[in-house]
Structures are given as structure tokens and as C-alpha cells.
Amino acid sequence: MLRIIITGTTGFVGEGVLLECLKSKRVEKVLSVSRRSTGRSHPKLEELIIPNFKDLKENDTRFKGYNVCFYCAGKSSNGLSETEYRDITLETPLHFAKAIGENKEMTFIYISGSGAGIDSWFMWARVKAEAENIFINMKGKQFKDCYALRPGIMKPNSEQKNVTTSFKILGSFEWLANKINMGNPIEDVGKCMIQLCFEPYDKNILECKDIDICAKKFKE
């Protein structure tokens, strides 16, 4: 059974992943770590409100006993300098991983984004790719297994509260994006992440097509 830490549960991706975890019979417990409450109540769900993840100390005992971390917290690069974006996208999740400490039973999954690439023209894509490499290299060292997911256009779940107008508009085109391997329903992103905890995948960085393949293998 999975005991999962999820960050960013008051954001679009984190909330969608949280909903799938609460539904799954293979998930025993979920610890939501976010800056504010999800506003949800569920027998599996506990909340840890942390306004600034960088205030966490290394080897925080509140993270002991968990065997999965889905790092979904993040922010668009719009209006941010590279320094600011690196702090949110790379340095803060790295600090969070240190707060978890060494856990050889843990699967750590980092939400990246479609188009990430170390040689990209775009600043956000380079930073995301750098973060991916850091976390993937923790496999077999700090954690049992590590993956990075690169979702593209995502269709929201009807139960979600935290969906901006832009996500709603983009999500309406997910059916088309999916046909060209550039999109997934948010439910499939969550199912893929759960599935990876039970069945290893042959890639550590999963594109939209890989997310689709994993989600199709998902069992409640």
C-alpha cells in the first residue's frame, strides 16, 4: 500500500493527482504539503501547511513512514527572472527532498513539463531539464526510484476547484493534443504516477505518450 506525500495540492496538477490518490484502493494515506489547506476532508487525507518549503529542516520527522513523494508544486515562468524561477522550480524542490532525507523505500516523482530540454532556447525548459536530471540521479542513492513527468495540455477533472480560465480553455483542446502526443487528461497523469510506484517504466523521463501508456496499465 502506498503512503504518499503530495506537494502543490492547491494547484491544478497537484489537486488532480490528489483526487486520483484519494480514489485509489492501493493508496493507504496521503499527506498534502502546501501553503494553504485544500479545503477537502477525506479519511485518507492529512494536511501539513508550510508557507515556505525552505523553512523545512533536513530529515524532517513528519515525513517518516511515507514511501512515495509526488512533487507537483510549481509556478509558471511568466514574469519571473531566471533566478526567481530556479528558486521555485529547482532549489525549493531540492530543499524539500533534503527535508524528506534518505529513504530507500521511496519513489520520488517530479512534475516537469512538455518541451523541457537542457539545450532549449527557453529559460523555463532548461531549468526544468536541469531539475529533472538532479532528481533522476537520486535513484538508488537517496530514493529507491525517481521519475520526471512531462505533461502537456491537460484536461481538468470535473471535481477540481483550482482550475484557472486558461487551464479550462487549454483543457478543452486536450482531445486534439492527445492525438499528437501533446496532452493527457489530468486523471491519467495521476494514474500514471500511482502505476509507476508498482511497475517500473523503461524511461525515467516520461513524455505525454509514456504517461498515456502507464495510465492504461493502471488498476484500482
N, C-alpha and C positions, 0 to 999 in steps of 0.2 A: 504493500500500500504506500501511496505517495503522501509525504508531508511537505507541503510546498510553501516557499516564500515567494510572494509576487510583489514587485515594486510598480509604482505608477498606476495603481488600480483606479484612480480618479481621472485617468486619461483614457483616450479612445482605445488604444491597443490593450493596455493593462486591464481595463474593465471588461473588454470582450474575452480576454483569456481567463479572467477571474470567473466569469459566468460559466465557461466550459468546465473549469475545475470544480465548481460547486455542483454541477450536474453529474460529473463522472463518479461511478461507483468505485473506481480504482484510486480515488483521492480521499484520504482519511481526514486531512486537516489542511487549512490554508491560513497563512499569516500574511495579511495585507500590510505592507510597509509603505506609507505615503505621507504627504504633508498635511492631509486632511482626511476626515472619515469618508468612507464610501457611501454612508447612509443606508447600508444594507445590513440585514440581520439574517444569519443562517447558522445552523448548528455546527457546521464545519469551520466557520469563519471567525478568526480573531484579528484584531487591528492593533497596529503599532504606529502611532502618529509621531513622525520625525520631521520637523520643519526643515532641517538641513542635514542631509545624509553625512556630510563631512564632520558633523559633531559626534558621530559614532566612533567608539574606540575599537581597536583591533580585538579580535576574538570575543566579540560581544556574546555573553552567555544566553541572551534572549533568542539567538539563532541556533542554539544547540538542539539536536534532536530532529532537525529537518534534513531531508535527503534530496531536495530539489530547490533550485532558485530560478525563477523566470524574471529576468531583469527587463522590464518594459518601460521604465521611466525614461523620459527624454523630452526634447523640445525641438521645434523647427529652427533652422539656422537663420530664418528671416530676421533681419535687423540686428543680428549678433556679429561681433567681431570673431575672428578665429580663436582668440584667447578665451572668449566667453563660451563659445561653442565647444571647445576642447574641454573646458571645465565641466560642462553639463554632460557631454557625450562620452568622454574618456576618463577624465580624472575622478569624477564623482562615482561612476560605477566601479572603478578600480578600488577606490576607498571602501566602497560597500563590500567588495569581495574580501578585502582585508578584515572587515568587521565580522564577516562570516568565519574567516580563519580556515585552516586546513580541514577538509572534510572529504575523505577518500570514498565516502558513500554517496556523495552529491553529484547530480547532473546540473550543470550551470548553462542556461540558455540566454543569450543576449539578443535583443531585438535590434537589428540593424535596419537596412533599407535597400530596396531595389536600386541598382545603379552605383552602389558603393564600390570604390576601387582606389587602390593606392596611387595610381597614375592618372586619376581623373583630373579634368580641368576644374572641377567644382570642389571648393573647400570642404563642404559637408561630407562629400563622398570619400575624400582622402582621410578625414578624421574618423569616419565610421569604419573604414577599412583598417586603419591602424588599431582601433579598439578591438575589432574582430580578431586580429592576429594576436593581440595580447591575451585575450580570454581563451582562445583556442589553444594557445601554448600552455595554459594551466592544466590541460588534460593530463592525467596521470601524475601530476605534481601536487597541486593544491586540491583539485577535484577529480572525481572518478572519470567524468566525461564532460565535454564542453562543445557547444554548438553556437553558431550565429545564424539567425534567420533574416532573410532579405525580402520581406513582403513588399508588394507594390500597392496598387489600388485595392482597397478593402471595402467590401460591402458590410455595413453595420448590422449588428444583431438588433432585432426589434425590441429587445428588453433593455438595451443600453440607454443610459441617461446622459452620458458625456460624449455627445456627438455634435460637433460644430456644423454649421451650414455647409462649409466647404467639404467636410467629410461626407455629408449626405449627398451633395451634388456629385462628387467623385465616385462615391459608392454606387450610384445609380448606373455607372458605366462599368462596374466590375465584371458583369457577364461578358462584355466585349473584351476587356483586358485579360480575362481568364483564358479566352480562346487563343490569345497570342502570348500566353505565359507571362503576363504582366500584372496579374491580380488574383486575389483569393477572398472568399468570404471570411470575415473575422472569426467565425466559428471554426473554420478549417485551420486557421493559424493556431488557435488554442488546442484543437485536436492533435495537430502535428506535434506540438510541444509535449503534450502528455505522452503520445506514442513514442517519441524519442527516448523517454525515460525507461521504456520497456524493451524496445527493439532498436539497437544501434543502426545508424544510417551510414552509407559508404562515403558520405561527404560531411565535412564539419561546417561548411557554409552552404546553406540551403536557399536556393532561388525559389521563385514562385512555383515553378513546375515541381520542384522537390517537395515543397510544402503540400502541394496537391497530392502527390504520391503517398506521403506519410499520412495525410488526413484520411485517405481512402482505406488505409490499413487499421484505422482507429476502431477500437472496440470499447463499448461502455464498461 
